[in-house]
């Protein structure tokens, strides 16, 4: 199950269509296969349960950050 914080929820609508499509693909992969996504560009662990990867390189760069919460929910930041 995913839950967005208010800032992300507001800004998803402002993303370019291609980046939004990539974000939703990443979200599906995380829900199906878990939060560790080594097959995505610049994936890394930021903290114990927080991860990030690049959705689009170049200028501007779009980055997704997610966190495991209570071993049940994934929060997107």
Buried (B, 14 or more C-beta within 10 A) or exposed (E): EEEBEEEBEEEBEEBEEEBBEBBEEBBEBBEEEEBEBEEBEEBEEEEEBBBBBBBBEEEEEBBBEBBBEEEEEBBBB
